[in-house]
Amino acid sequence: MTINKKIERAEILMEALPYIKEFSGKTVVIKYGGNAMVNDEIKENVIKDIVLMKYIGMNPVIVHGGGPEINRFLNKVGKESKFNMGNRVTDEETMEIVEMVLAGKINKDIVTRINKHGGKAVGLSGTDSNLIIAQKKFLEKEGQQIDIGYVGKVDKVNPEMIEILEKSGFIPVISPVGIDKAGRTYNINADYVAGELAGALNAYKFILMTDVPGILRDFKDKNTLLEKLEIDEVKELIDSGIISGGMLPKVDACLTAIKRGTENVHIIDGKIKHAILLELFTNTGIGTMITKE
């Protein structure tokens, strides 16, 4: 390696220095999902980014999804995946599989990978210590309620266990399963769980990993990325239909986090190598940042 290459590497570290100082001791909630969970090489890069965050003094908290893996397990047992208005129809048998895949297989895989790279991770479900209190979710169509089974929405977050783990040097890894006051468990959209948790923790940042670069003015053109937006601008983009479809629940989760007290949120493409580090520790970032004002 030439001396110029070495200097370039040193300059990259110096660019990150003010951000490392600013973020030290701060909580960052990361919604981990999409293709970043499918490709093994990308998985490893994401995990290394998270472990590095902990080593430089940040407090990362992970909320993960797992839709494709749930579909795969349902297919293995000969059960069809059914959806209604984008929500997984979840009967009792499906809920058992959802819990097994999310709280068992996926959660423990993430924990194992973090520990392998020198972190100290603890896997939790939203049912542990009543972390995520859920309410049953109904869909509405033409004035009628539609029952889609054991699908829930977040009623309340009890973040005390997460705060204890953070102070003890652990990285919490949370699967999006909630529990109601009667002890029934529910499958909850991981974006919403992450947004509510970020707000409850007063997280400094909420990072939502997706399969797209961020919010695009034209979803067909990646060059129309909107790098920084305020809440009012986001609402205008929703009203005008620019933010629509699958991006709506993600943006809604981001707005929830900010309304609950999170400083700012980031929507990034999780397929990019070291996407989290590039967004947090470079002057330009790679995705969309949403701020209160």
Buried (B, 14 or more C-beta within 10 A) or exposed (E): EEEEEEEEEEEEEEEBEEBBEEBEEBBBBBBBBBBBBBEEEBBEBBBBBBBBBBEEEBBBBBBBBBBEBBBEBBEEEEBEBBEBEEBBBBEEEBBEBBBEBBBEBBBBBBBEBBBEBEBBBBBBBBBBBBBBBBBBBEBEEEEEEBEBBBBBBBBEBEBEBBBEBBEEEBBBBBBBBBBBEEEBBBBBBBBBBBBBBBBBBBBBBBBBBBEBBBBBEEBEEEEEBBEEBBBEBBBEBBEEEBBEEEBEBBBBBBBBBBEBBBBBBBBBBBBBEBBBBBBBBEEEBBBBBBBBE
